[in-house]
């Protein structure tokens, strides 16, 4: 079965701190894509960052970066210099054959 | 339009009623996806279209769920004889190129329709 596991249901950090959200996944496929999506309280799902599984270099997008460990099937998200606007649900997901499989999410609170 | 839009944003239905949820994808997007998000859970895939063709409906939970995209743009998700377990947020997403081929094209999500079945 193809699954995504996010072991941290909820996290809180102070503004300007760095936070890492964990994600592991299980698939027998070799070619796939990994994503982190953000879902603020307004519920519009927004893509934060994506990673192609065939690329060894970790993706970065401004304050957001990932630590992709293919052998361990781990895909964590690091948010640097966290901001109040980062408060949201964060979903780890992977895509195979264009079908996205999501984890259950981590609720992240950035505290002023 | 600027993004994916969905209507209505909220729908309350009595058990047994039929409902229809609409999705307007980003103009020109070929692929359209429907997901169901139960409270406190991540979205789960329901079905997807490439233009007007429904290529995968493996996630539809029962034959009460039906989706269509007759002209390859707007899509409607219909739920017949709604049950309380159908209460969820229904998300629509679209992407710009053909879904098949494993290109990992980014999917852009709409705001969702929150369905409450009483």
Interface residues (C-beta under 8 A of the other chain):
Chain A: X4 X31 X32 X33 X37 X42 X43 X44 X45 X46 X47 X50 X52 X91 X93 X95 X96 X97 X98 X99 X100 X101 X102 X103 X104 X105
Chain B: X31 X33 X35 X40 X41 X42 X43 X44 X45 X48 X56 X59 X89 X91 X93 X95 X99 X100 X102 X104 X105 X106 X107 X108 X109 X110 X111 X112
